[in-house]
Amino acid sequence: MPIYEYKGVRRDDGKNVKGLQDAESEKTLRATLKRDGIVITSLREKGPGSVRGEVDFARYFKNRVSKLDIALCTRQLATLTKAGISLVESLSAVIEQMDKPDMKGALTNVRDQVNQGTSLSEAFSKHPKLFDDLYCNMVNAGEQSGNLEAVLGRLADFIDAQHRLRSKVFAAMAYPLFMLVAGVLILSVMLVFVVPKVTAIFENLGQELPIITRILIFMSDAMKNLWWLFAILIGFGFWGFRKWKATEKGEYDWHRFVLWAPIFGGLAMMIAISRFSKTLATLLSSGVPVLTALEITKGVLGNSVLEKVVTEASSSIREGESIADPLRASGRFPPIVIHMIAVGERSGQLEEMLENVSLSYDAQVDAKVSALTALLEPVMILVMGVSAGFIVFAILLPLMQMNQFIG
């Protein structure tokens, strides 16, 4: 069923109104709004993915569907179905309060398919940009087990937890990144515009300039006259890196370097283990088969080195091995994680053990991010201070020598 965006005027008070409404056709919507006392002044179809007119970036970002929107929709659907409301009515209730056009259009399509006899998971799978494989497989497991409302609630919790983890990392890195960009811009402006005017007075001194001053002048001339060459080199380097990383070997080598990198490699590994544990625990506790759960979990790791380990583990499990043994043989996962998985398999409490691993590594990620933030801030300030000090010293040194010569 298409979604329409309308604008109009209320007959009773003359106020302007606008909104989104699903309807079979424009004629049907006009009749509905007329019964509600609204005189339509503008009406257009706004289905999911439709592009009409000029691109409005402000509206795009405002209407963009986030993970939190999906989590909220899932939680509301879980609450309604748990209360005994039919699935179609629950979807209709969620659609009515949804204000994101793409999400509203997708849910309307899902409701129509469910009303025609399609399973909920299959209807969700028709919109992969909003509902990924993990989402659809968990919903399918909930439908098969007859425990859909509990699975939807667990799925909403999972999406919230992953969003919080991602937000913590991005928020912690935002300030150092801002400091780096600001520092580079400030130093570039000084080298291109300020330094040449100040160093111009040294041309008629008639004496050899200190090495530090000559280095500063060289840097300033290079930035001022060869900025286009630097831009080309940076652009070409970025393009080359993207092309190399797009290859299978390049991606694998890069991800191996990320795990090896000092300081940040440990953080990347912690985040990957937290994702692995939380995702696998959520899928298994929802009734998804082990091999299917591992295949889905592999896709959320974001590291091809660890994805290869999980793929090899899946092959070993098909041959009758446990999950812990191939993970231990890879040498990539920490021993404590392997031990907890092995204990969970033996005791029949694998989901609980994986949840404990996830909680533990979430706490470690928090501590690591806080420590890195505390370390990076003074380091960035120190680097900027040293750079500014270098420029000031390089300018003042010949002036001091000139004063000594005059004296």
C-alpha positions, 0 to 999 in steps of 0.5 A: 500500500503506497504512502502519501504526503499531504498538506491541507487546511482544517475547515473548522479552524483554518489551521494548516496541517500536514502528514503521512498516510497510507491509502489504496489510492489518492482518491481514497485518501482524499475521501478519508481526509475530507471526512476528517474535515481537511481540505487538501492543498498538496498531495504526492506519493512518497513510497520507500526509495522514491526520489522526487524533485530536488535532493533535500539533505536536511530532510534526508538526515531527518527521515533517515531510519536509524538502528534506534528506530528499528529497535523501537519498532521491534519493541513496540511490536513485541509489546503489542503481540505479547498483549494478545493483539493479532500480528496485522493489528500490531503492525497497523498500530506501529505504522500509525505512530511511525513518522519516518517515510521509508520505515512506514512504507516498509512496515506497510508492505510487511503488513500487507504481505502478512495479511496475504498469508506470508510469514513475518520473517519472509516479509521482513526479508523483502527489505534487507536495507532495514532488516538484515539476515540476523533480524530475519533469522531471529524472527523466523526462529521465533515464529517456528518456536511459537515464541515470537514476542519474546524473540522480538523483545530480545532482538530489540535489546540486542539492537540497543546494546550494539548501538550503545557500544558503537556510540561509545567508541565513536563518541570517545574518538570524536574529540581527538579527531576534531583536535587533529583536524583543527590542528592541521588546519591551523598549522596549514593557515600559519604556514601558508599565510602568516609565516611568509609575511614574517620571514620576508624580513629575513631576506635583507639581513645579509647573514645565514639563517639558522637551520630551524628557520630555513626548515620553516621557510622550506615548509612554508614555500612547499605548502604555498606553492605545491599544495596541489601536488600534496592534494594529488598525492593524498587523493591518489594514496587514498584511492590506491588504498581503497582499491587495494583494500577492495581485493580479498588479500588486501582486506585480509592483510589490512584487518590483520594489521588492525588486530596487530596495531599497538593500542588500537589492535587490542580495542578492535579485538575486544569490540569484535569479541563482544559482538561475536559473543552477544550476537551468537548468544542472542541467536542461540537463545532465540532458537536459531541453529548453531551453524546458521547462527555462526554464519550470521555472526560471521557477518557482524564481526567486521574483520575478515581474519576473524571471519575466516576463523568462524568459517573454519569453526563452522566446518569443524562443527559439521564434522562433529567438533565443539565450538571451542576446539577450532576457536582455540586452534586458531590462536585468535581468541583469548584463552578465557573466552575459549574456556568459558565457551567450553564450560558452557558447551559442557554444562548446556549453558552456552548462551549464558556463558556467551552473555557473560563474555559479552558483558565482560568485554563491554566493560573492558571496551568502556575502560579501554576507550576511557583510557585512550581518550584520557591519553589522546587528549594531552598527546594531541595538545602536546603535539599542537603545542610543540608544532606552534613552539617550533614555528615561534622559535624558528621566527624568533631565533634569527631576530635574537641573533640580529639583536646580539649582532647589533648590540 
